[in-house]
């Protein structure tokens, strides 16, 4: 298994995922990011200004971005 990191970023903020998650492959990591984004869209994001644009950026152990999804 490889470790993947799910970072949150906006124009003004960047929240680093320092722990990451062990997942079997990049496709599983992409699916996890998409699911997380959908959950955030339906929950927490109603509390942030509508002009904020947040993105989940998934990186692998080497720091390479393998997937991004907008919230």
Short mmCIF file of the C-alpha atoms (twelve columns), coordinates in Angstrom:
data_MODEL
# 
_entry.id   MODEL 
# 
loop_
_atom_site.group_PDB 
_atom_site.id 
_atom_site.type_symbol 
_atom_site.label_atom_id 
_atom_site.label_alt_id 
_atom_site.label_comp_id 
_atom_site.label_asym_id 
_atom_site.label_seq_id 
_atom_site.Cartn_x 
_atom_site.Cartn_y 
_atom_site.Cartn_z 
_atom_site.pdbx_PDB_model_num 
ATOM 1  C CA . UNK A 1  0.000   0.000  0.000  1 
ATOM 2  C CA . UNK A 2  1.017   3.560  -0.661 1 
ATOM 3  C CA . UNK A 3  0.333   6.672  1.388  1 
ATOM 4  C CA . UNK A 4  -1.772  9.474  -0.091 1 
ATOM 5  C CA . UNK A 5  -2.282  12.970 1.291  1 
ATOM 6  C CA . UNK A 6  -5.461  15.036 0.971  1 
ATOM 7  C CA . UNK A 7  -4.658  18.748 1.118  1 
ATOM 8  C CA . UNK A 8  -7.253  21.531 1.129  1 
ATOM 9  C CA . UNK A 9  -6.514  24.793 -0.628 1 
ATOM 10 C CA . UNK A 10 -8.232  28.030 -1.516 1 
ATOM 11 C CA . UNK A 11 -6.989  31.326 -2.887 1 
ATOM 12 C CA . UNK A 12 -5.933  32.418 0.595  1 
ATOM 13 C CA . UNK A 13 -5.395  29.193 2.564  1 
ATOM 14 C CA . UNK A 14 -3.606  25.885 2.341  1 
ATOM 15 C CA . UNK A 15 -4.312  23.133 4.864  1 
ATOM 16 C CA . UNK A 16 -1.640  20.424 4.737  1 
ATOM 17 C CA . UNK A 17 -2.505  16.814 5.415  1 
ATOM 18 C CA . UNK A 18 0.599   15.731 7.327  1 
ATOM 19 C CA . UNK A 19 -0.673  12.237 8.180  1 
ATOM 20 C CA . UNK A 20 -2.051  10.858 4.946  1 
ATOM 21 C CA . UNK A 21 -3.869  7.574  4.445  1 
ATOM 22 C CA . UNK A 22 -2.625  4.194  3.264  1 
ATOM 23 C CA . UNK A 23 -4.586  3.131  0.201  1 
ATOM 24 C CA . UNK A 24 -4.002  0.374  -2.352 1 
ATOM 25 C CA . UNK A 25 -3.708  2.538  -5.493 1 
ATOM 26 C CA . UNK A 26 -4.199  6.006  -7.029 1 
ATOM 27 C CA . UNK A 27 -7.685  5.163  -8.276 1 
ATOM 28 C CA . UNK A 28 -8.837  4.437  -4.725 1 
ATOM 29 C CA . UNK A 29 -7.295  7.727  -3.564 1 
ATOM 30 C CA . UNK A 30 -9.153  9.601  -6.302 1 
ATOM 31 C CA . UNK A 31 -12.434 7.983  -5.262 1 
ATOM 32 C CA . UNK A 32 -11.803 8.924  -1.626 1 
ATOM 33 C CA . UNK A 33 -11.155 12.548 -2.622 1 
ATOM 34 C CA . UNK A 34 -14.324 12.692 -4.711 1 
ATOM 35 C CA . UNK A 35 -16.371 11.235 -1.839 1 
ATOM 36 C CA . UNK A 36 -14.854 13.660 0.682  1 
ATOM 37 C CA . UNK A 37 -15.534 16.614 -1.613 1 
ATOM 38 C CA . UNK A 38 -19.175 15.581 -1.992 1 
ATOM 39 C CA . UNK A 39 -19.547 15.292 1.790  1 
ATOM 40 C CA . UNK A 40 -17.956 18.703 2.338  1 
ATOM 41 C CA . UNK A 41 -20.162 20.304 -0.293 1 
ATOM 42 C CA . UNK A 42 -23.227 19.024 1.531  1 
ATOM 43 C CA . UNK A 43 -22.091 19.844 5.049  1 
ATOM 44 C CA . UNK A 44 -19.406 22.200 6.176  1 
ATOM 45 C CA . UNK A 45 -19.253 24.449 3.142  1 
ATOM 46 C CA . UNK A 46 -22.571 26.134 3.836  1 
ATOM 47 C CA . UNK A 47 -20.673 27.950 6.602  1 
ATOM 48 C CA . UNK A 48 -18.054 29.561 4.321  1 
ATOM 49 C CA . UNK A 49 -18.574 32.530 1.990  1 
ATOM 50 C CA . UNK A 50 -19.888 31.590 -1.445 1 
ATOM 51 C CA . UNK A 51 -17.067 33.423 -3.187 1 
ATOM 52 C CA . UNK A 52 -14.529 31.028 -1.621 1 
ATOM 53 C CA . UNK A 53 -13.194 28.388 -3.968 1 
ATOM 54 C CA . UNK A 54 -11.763 25.313 -2.237 1 
ATOM 55 C CA . UNK A 55 -9.988  22.360 -3.828 1 
ATOM 56 C CA . UNK A 56 -8.890  18.983 -2.521 1 
ATOM 57 C CA . UNK A 57 -5.449  18.135 -3.915 1 
ATOM 58 C CA . UNK A 58 -4.344  14.520 -3.565 1 
ATOM 59 C CA . UNK A 59 -0.611  13.844 -3.572 1 
ATOM 60 C CA . UNK A 60 1.341   10.623 -3.430 1 
ATOM 61 C CA . UNK A 61 4.314   9.914  -1.174 1 
ATOM 62 C CA . UNK A 62 6.674   11.768 -3.499 1 
ATOM 63 C CA . UNK A 63 4.503   14.912 -3.367 1 
ATOM 64 C CA . UNK A 64 3.215   14.575 -6.920 1 
ATOM 65 C CA . UNK A 65 -0.387  15.742 -7.391 1 
ATOM 66 C CA . UNK A 66 -2.380  12.793 -8.700 1 
ATOM 67 C CA . UNK A 67 -5.888  14.259 -8.496 1 
ATOM 68 C CA . UNK A 68 -7.738  17.476 -7.719 1 
ATOM 69 C CA . UNK A 69 -11.401 18.062 -7.108 1 
ATOM 70 C CA . UNK A 70 -13.198 21.371 -6.550 1 
ATOM 71 C CA . UNK A 71 -15.639 21.807 -3.717 1 
# 
